């Protein structure tokens, strides 16, 4: 028996996210990766002020559409994630200083991780979905925050933490799926691929 599920159609992940790649691999899915070159800043400006679930889906769909048009016979997966606290979007920090600043703001509070996912074929949408998780962070000391950032260097992570590893220690509780926190609602995605007869454990 193979160590992965062979889909009925080629599956492409239109994302360079290491976390999404790991989740799909752990689920046993055979897929390839073609990161999108979409300028996310333009979409963010266009969607500014819209509900966060609409914003995250718009970003996911833009990535999937671009890649899907290049590979029309494949099923393309698009995904995006947004960290929200007090109606403010916490983008990937990009630097140690910004990561520390973000975690200082989030310390002792509740915030949300929105995760959007979609499927495209031939540049056309097949399905889109969004869900969120509520994150309750410990009241952290400055030294804890700085030590964490120095150990994991989470400058490319939404919210400035890697929940799939040491970042989970920053939290009191999470209401929602850990897959969503990691950047992709995995079970709804697998359910849809099964419904579309793209994946089947009997094959």
C-alpha positions as CSV (number, residue, x, y, z in Angstrom):
1,X,0.0,0.0,0.0
2,X,1.5,3.4,-0.9
3,X,2.4,5.9,1.8
4,X,0.3,8.5,0.1
5,X,-3.1,8.9,-1.6
6,X,-2.9,9.2,-5.3
7,X,-5.6,11.7,-6.4
8,X,-7.7,11.2,-9.5
9,X,-6.4,14.6,-10.8
10,X,-3.2,16.4,-10.3
11,X,-3.3,18.6,-7.2
12,X,-1.2,21.8,-6.9
13,X,-0.7,23.8,-3.8
14,X,-0.5,27.5,-4.8
15,X,1.5,28.5,-1.7
16,X,5.0,28.4,-0.5
17,X,3.8,28.0,3.1
18,X,5.9,25.3,4.8
19,X,3.1,24.7,7.3
20,X,0.5,24.0,4.6
21,X,2.9,21.7,2.8
22,X,3.5,19.7,6.0
23,X,-0.2,19.4,6.7
24,X,-1.0,18.0,3.3
25,X,2.0,15.7,3.4
26,X,1.0,14.4,6.9
27,X,-2.5,13.7,5.5
28,X,-0.9,11.5,2.9
29,X,-1.8,13.6,-0.1
30,X,0.3,13.5,-3.3
31,X,0.6,17.0,-4.6
32,X,3.1,19.5,-6.2
33,X,3.8,23.1,-5.2
34,X,3.6,26.2,-7.4
35,X,3.8,29.3,-5.3
36,X,1.7,32.2,-6.6
37,X,3.3,35.5,-7.6
38,X,0.2,37.6,-6.8
39,X,0.8,41.0,-5.2
40,X,-1.1,40.5,-2.0
41,X,-0.7,44.2,-1.0
42,X,-3.0,45.2,-3.9
43,X,-5.7,42.8,-2.8
44,X,-5.4,43.9,0.8
45,X,-5.9,47.5,-0.2
46,X,-8.9,46.6,-2.3
47,X,-10.5,44.5,0.5
48,X,-9.6,46.9,3.3
49,X,-12.6,47.4,5.6
50,X,-14.4,44.3,4.4
51,X,-15.1,41.4,6.9
52,X,-12.0,39.5,7.7
53,X,-13.4,36.2,6.4
54,X,-14.0,37.9,3.0
55,X,-10.5,39.3,3.0
56,X,-8.8,36.0,3.7
57,X,-10.8,34.2,1.1
58,X,-10.1,36.9,-1.5
59,X,-6.4,36.4,-0.9
60,X,-6.6,32.6,-1.1
61,X,-8.7,32.8,-4.3
62,X,-6.3,35.2,-6.0
63,X,-3.4,32.9,-5.5
64,X,-5.3,29.8,-6.7
65,X,-6.8,31.5,-9.7
66,X,-3.4,32.7,-11.0
67,X,-1.8,29.2,-10.7
68,X,-4.9,27.4,-11.9
69,X,-4.8,29.4,-15.2
70,X,-1.3,28.1,-15.8
71,X,-2.2,24.5,-15.0
72,X,-5.9,24.2,-16.1
73,X,-6.1,20.4,-15.8
74,X,-5.1,20.4,-12.2
75,X,-7.0,21.0,-9.0
76,X,-5.4,24.0,-7.4
77,X,-5.5,24.7,-3.7
78,X,-5.2,28.3,-2.5
79,X,-4.8,29.3,1.1
80,X,-4.3,32.4,3.3
81,X,-4.2,33.3,7.0
82,X,-4.8,36.5,9.0
83,X,-4.1,37.1,12.6
84,X,-6.6,39.6,14.1
85,X,-6.6,41.5,17.4
86,X,-8.9,44.3,18.3
87,X,-9.8,44.7,14.5
88,X,-6.1,45.1,13.7
89,X,-4.4,42.7,11.2
90,X,-1.1,41.4,12.5
91,X,0.9,40.6,9.4
92,X,4.1,38.5,9.3
93,X,6.4,40.6,11.4
94,X,9.5,40.3,9.2
95,X,12.0,41.2,11.9
96,X,12.9,40.3,15.5
97,X,11.9,43.7,16.8
98,X,8.5,43.6,15.2
99,X,7.9,40.0,16.3
100,X,8.6,41.1,19.9
101,X,6.4,44.1,19.5
102,X,3.5,42.0,18.2
103,X,3.8,39.4,21.0
104,X,3.9,42.2,23.7
105,X,0.5,43.5,22.3
106,X,-1.0,40.0,22.2
107,X,0.2,38.9,25.6
108,X,-2.6,38.4,28.1
109,X,-5.3,38.9,25.4
110,X,-7.6,36.9,23.1
111,X,-7.1,37.2,19.4
112,X,-8.3,35.3,16.3
113,X,-6.6,33.4,13.5
114,X,-8.7,33.4,10.3
115,X,-7.8,30.8,7.7
116,X,-9.2,30.7,4.2
117,X,-9.0,27.9,1.7
118,X,-10.3,27.4,-1.9
119,X,-10.2,25.0,-4.9
120,X,-9.8,26.2,-8.5
121,X,-9.7,24.4,-11.8
122,X,-9.1,26.1,-15.2
123,X,-9.1,29.5,-13.5
124,X,-12.6,28.9,-12.1
125,X,-13.7,28.5,-8.5
126,X,-14.9,25.1,-7.3
127,X,-15.2,25.8,-3.6
128,X,-14.1,28.3,-0.9
129,X,-14.2,28.1,2.8
130,X,-13.1,30.1,5.9
131,X,-13.0,29.4,9.6
132,X,-11.3,31.0,12.6
133,X,-9.9,30.0,15.9
134,X,-9.9,32.1,19.1
135,X,-6.5,32.2,20.8
136,X,-6.1,33.0,24.5
137,X,-2.5,33.9,25.3
138,X,-0.8,33.8,28.6
139,X,0.3,37.0,30.3
140,X,3.9,36.7,29.2
141,X,7.0,38.4,30.7
142,X,9.2,40.4,28.4
143,X,12.0,37.9,28.9
144,X,9.7,35.0,27.9
145,X,8.8,36.8,24.7
146,X,12.4,37.7,23.8
147,X,13.6,34.2,24.5
148,X,10.8,32.6,22.4
149,X,11.5,34.9,19.4
150,X,15.3,34.2,19.7
151,X,14.7,30.4,19.7
152,X,12.1,30.1,16.9
153,X,12.6,33.3,14.9
154,X,8.9,33.5,13.9
155,X,9.3,36.5,11.6
156,X,7.4,34.8,8.8
157,X,4.5,33.6,10.9
158,X,1.1,35.3,11.2
159,X,0.9,36.6,14.7
160,X,4.6,36.1,15.3
161,X,4.4,32.6,16.7
162,X,4.7,29.0,15.4
163,X,1.8,27.2,17.0
164,X,2.9,23.8,15.6
165,X,6.0,23.9,17.7
166,X,7.2,25.9,20.7
167,X,4.6,28.6,20.1
168,X,1.9,26.4,21.6
169,X,3.4,27.1,25.0
170,X,2.4,30.8,24.7
171,X,-1.3,29.9,25.1
172,X,-3.8,29.2,27.8
173,X,-6.4,27.8,25.4
174,X,-7.6,27.6,21.9
175,X,-11.2,27.5,20.7
176,X,-11.1,26.0,17.3
177,X,-9.0,23.6,15.2
178,X,-5.3,23.5,15.5
179,X,-5.2,23.0,11.7
180,X,-6.8,26.4,11.3
181,X,-4.2,28.0,13.6
182,X,-1.5,26.4,11.5
183,X,-2.9,28.1,8.3
184,X,-5.3,25.7,6.7
185,X,-8.7,24.2,7.6
186,X,-7.5,20.7,6.7
187,X,-10.5,18.5,7.4
188,X,-13.0,20.6,5.4
189,X,-10.5,20.6,2.5
190,X,-10.1,16.8,2.6
191,X,-13.9,16.4,2.9
192,X,-14.4,18.5,-0.3
193,X,-11.7,16.6,-2.2
194,X,-13.4,13.4,-1.2
195,X,-16.8,14.7,-2.2
196,X,-15.4,15.7,-5.6
197,X,-14.0,12.2,-6.0
198,X,-10.4,13.6,-6.2
199,X,-9.3,11.4,-3.3
200,X,-10.4,8.0,-2.2
201,X,-8.7,5.6,0.2
202,X,-9.9,2.6,-1.8
203,X,-7.8,3.7,-4.8
